[in-house]
Amino acid sequence: MLSIAPPPTIYLHSGATVSARDVLDFGVSPEVADAAAGITDAAIESVAGYDRRKPATEKPRCESLPAHLPRYEVKLDVPESMKNCPTHGERQVIGYDWQETLEVVPPKLVARRTGIPKLACPKAPECGVVEAERPVGLVEGNEYDTSVAAQIAVDKYAYHLPIYRQQDLFASCGWTPSRGTLLNDQKAAAELIRPLAMHLRKVVGAGPVVGTDDTTVTLITPQEMPDFDSADPKSARAREVIASALEPRRASLTARM
């Protein structure tokens, strides 16, 4: 049987002989006695000066709902059985005890109809018909508002929802788009905000330290080499990595956002 012995104990003593295993004998000289007494006094002083740290009192939890949330009031009807007192007759409402309940309103999709005026000369049809300038949108025909593209981008990059899951979210609101539709909206929005993104890139790059996210993702290897900017060092590195995956026909490679 394997057993583990307790660690040896070191005793500092003066005068009487201590009988114990693994005792270091420093002798009984006056110097040893003075040293032992000094160590004892220092230990007592240290213990006496120790302030016991009291646990911090926990703050009571605030269960009230945030004050900035919009509110509306609902007053309950008085049951018929409570409207009249058996002794004094009709009761009157003197006040209310208010109870707050949090509600969730699901996203709602609406279709905006924009009337584009058409004009003509009533007495001169040969002048033809003129039409006011149509609003310009992200995609041809302005079928999808910028708010749709903003929602796609927020869900994808802030909440990490892939496009196929966003299809289900939109479907639950009454509209079932194709993946191509959502991707086209996302691409159009990216082209629109590219100047802003480039400006922010310069602002961030001007700082002494740039924080990055090193989280890896699985990238499906493209069948053909994409078009890259040869003057961009980042694009050159991407071309190198994809080329190393295309040659052995690897199905995927490790990439970063």
C-alpha positions in Angstrom: 0.0 0.0 0.0 1.3 3.4 -0.9 1.0 5.9 1.9 2.0 9.6 2.0 3.5 10.8 5.2 2.8 14.2 6.6 5.4 16.9 6.0 8.1 17.3 8.6 7.4 19.9 11.3 10.1 22.4 12.2 10.1 23.6 15.9 12.0 26.5 17.2 12.4 25.9 20.9 14.5 27.0 23.9 14.9 25.3 27.2 12.9 22.1 27.3 13.7 19.3 24.9 11.0 18.6 22.3 10.5 15.0 21.3 9.2 14.8 17.8 10.2 13.4 14.4 12.1 15.6 12.0 12.9 18.4 14.6 15.6 20.8 13.8 17.7 21.2 17.0 19.2 24.7 17.1 20.5 24.2 20.6 19.7 26.0 23.8 22.1 28.9 23.6 20.9 32.4 24.7 21.0 33.6 21.1 18.6 30.8 20.1 16.3 31.7 23.0 16.3 35.4 22.1 15.6 34.5 18.4 12.7 32.3 19.4 11.2 34.9 21.7 11.5 37.6 19.0 9.8 35.4 16.4 7.0 34.7 18.9 6.5 38.4 19.7 6.4 39.2 16.0 3.8 36.5 15.3 1.6 37.8 18.1 1.9 41.4 16.9 1.1 40.4 13.3 -2.0 38.5 14.4 -3.1 41.3 16.7 -2.8 43.8 13.9 -4.7 41.8 11.4 -8.0 43.4 10.4 -10.6 40.9 9.4 -12.1 41.9 6.1 -15.9 42.1 6.3 -17.8 40.8 3.3 -19.3 43.6 1.3 -23.0 44.0 1.8 -24.9 43.0 -1.3 -27.0 45.7 -2.9 -30.7 44.7 -3.2 -31.6 43.7 -6.7 -33.8 46.1 -8.6 -36.6 44.2 -10.1 -38.4 47.2 -11.7 -38.5 47.5 -15.4 -36.2 50.1 -17.1 -37.7 53.6 -16.9 -37.0 54.4 -20.6 -39.3 51.7 -21.9 -42.6 53.0 -23.4 -45.6 52.3 -21.3 -49.3 52.1 -21.7 -52.0 51.6 -19.1 -54.8 49.1 -18.8 -57.4 49.5 -16.1 -59.2 46.3 -15.1 -63.0 46.3 -14.9 -64.5 45.9 -11.5 -66.3 42.5 -11.2 -70.0 42.7 -10.6 -69.7 40.9 -7.3 -67.5 43.8 -5.9 -69.4 46.8 -7.2 -71.9 46.9 -4.2 -71.3 46.6 -0.5 -74.0 44.5 1.3 -74.2 47.2 4.0 -73.5 50.5 2.4 -74.5 50.1 -1.3 -72.5 51.1 -4.3 -68.7 51.2 -4.0 -66.5 53.8 -5.6 -63.0 53.4 -7.1 -60.6 55.3 -5.0 -57.3 54.4 -6.8 -55.3 51.7 -8.4 -52.4 49.5 -7.5 -50.2 49.3 -10.5 -48.5 46.2 -11.8 -46.0 46.4 -14.6 -45.6 43.5 -17.1 -43.0 43.3 -19.8 -44.3 42.5 -23.3 -42.5 41.6 -26.5 -43.8 43.0 -29.8 -42.5 40.8 -32.7 -41.0 42.4 -35.7 -43.6 43.6 -38.2 -43.2 43.9 -42.0 -45.1 46.6 -43.9 -45.3 47.4 -47.6 -45.0 51.1 -48.4 -46.9 52.3 -51.5 -45.4 55.4 -53.1 -47.5 57.3 -55.5 -45.5 58.7 -58.3 -47.5 61.5 -60.0 -48.0 61.5 -63.7 -48.9 64.7 -65.4 -50.4 65.6 -68.8 -51.9 68.6 -70.6 -55.6 68.0 -70.5 -56.2 69.9 -73.7 -53.1 68.9 -75.6 -52.6 65.1 -75.5 -49.9 65.5 -78.1 -47.6 66.8 -75.3 -47.5 63.3 -73.8 -47.3 62.3 -70.2 -44.5 63.3 -67.8 -43.7 61.6 -64.5 -42.0 62.7 -61.4 -38.6 61.3 -60.6 -38.8 57.9 -59.0 -37.1 57.4 -55.6 -33.7 55.6 -55.9 -33.3 52.5 -53.8 -30.7 49.9 -53.1 -31.9 47.5 -55.7 -33.5 48.0 -59.1 -37.2 48.9 -58.7 -36.7 50.0 -55.1 -38.6 46.9 -54.0 -36.7 46.6 -50.7 -36.1 49.5 -48.4 -32.7 50.2 -46.8 -34.2 49.1 -43.5 -34.4 45.5 -44.9 -30.7 45.6 -45.8 -29.9 47.1 -42.4 -31.7 44.3 -40.6 -29.9 41.6 -42.7 -26.5 43.2 -41.8 -27.3 43.5 -38.1 -28.6 39.9 -37.9 -25.6 38.5 -39.7 -22.7 40.5 -38.2 -24.1 41.5 -34.8 -26.1 38.4 -33.9 -24.2 35.9 -36.1 -27.4 34.6 -37.9 -26.6 33.1 -41.3 -28.8 33.9 -44.3 -30.7 30.7 -44.2 -31.8 31.4 -40.6 -32.8 34.9 -41.6 -35.1 33.3 -44.2 -37.0 31.6 -41.4 -37.2 34.9 -39.4 -38.6 36.8 -42.3 -41.0 33.9 -43.1 -42.3 34.1 -39.5 -43.2 37.7 -40.2 -45.1 36.9 -43.4 -42.5 37.2 -46.1 -40.5 34.3 -47.5 -37.5 35.6 -49.4 -34.9 33.5 -51.3 -31.4 33.4 -50.2 -30.3 35.2 -53.4 -32.7 38.1 -52.5 -31.2 38.6 -49.1 -27.6 38.2 -50.4 -28.3 40.8 -53.2 -29.6 43.2 -50.6 -26.6 42.7 -48.4 -24.2 43.2 -51.4 -26.0 46.4 -52.5 -25.7 47.7 -48.9 -22.0 46.9 -48.8 -21.4 48.9 -52.0 -23.4 51.8 -50.6 -21.4 52.1 -47.3 -18.0 51.3 -48.8 -16.8 54.9 -48.7 -17.7 55.0 -45.0 -16.1 51.7 -44.3 -12.9 52.8 -46.0 -12.9 56.0 -44.0 -13.3 54.1 -40.7 -10.5 51.8 -41.8 -8.1 54.7 -42.1 -9.3 56.1 -38.7 -8.7 52.7 -37.0 -5.4 52.2 -38.7 -4.1 55.6 -37.6 -4.1 54.4 -33.9 -1.2 52.9 -32.1 -2.9 49.6 -31.5 -5.5 47.8 -33.6 -7.6 45.1 -31.9 -8.6 42.2 -34.0 -10.9 39.1 -33.7 -8.9 36.0 -34.3 -11.9 33.7 -34.3 -11.6 31.1 -37.0 -14.4 30.1 -39.5 -14.7 27.3 -42.0 -14.5 28.7 -45.6 -15.8 26.6 -48.4 -13.0 26.6 -51.0 -14.1 28.4 -54.2 -14.0 26.4 -57.4 -12.1 29.2 -59.2 -9.6 31.8 -58.0 -11.6 35.0 -57.2 -10.5 38.4 -58.5 -8.2 40.1 -56.0 -6.5 43.5 -55.9 -2.9 42.8 -56.7 -1.8 46.0 -54.9 -3.5 44.9 -51.6 -1.2 42.9 -49.3 -4.3 41.3 -47.7 -5.6 40.2 -51.0 -2.2 38.7 -51.9 -2.3 36.7 -48.7 -5.8 35.5 -49.5 -4.8 34.5 -53.0 -1.9 32.5 -51.5 -4.1 30.6 -49.0 -6.8 29.8 -51.6 -4.2 28.6 -54.1 -2.8 26.2 -51.5 -6.3 24.8 -51.0 -7.2 24.6 -54.7 -4.2 22.6 -55.7 -4.9 19.5 -53.6 -8.7 20.2 -54.1 -9.4 20.7 -50.4 -13.1 21.1 -49.7 -12.6 23.8 -47.1 -9.9 25.8 -45.3 -9.6 27.7 -42.1 -10.2 31.5 -42.4 -10.9 34.5 -40.3 -13.7 37.0 -40.4 
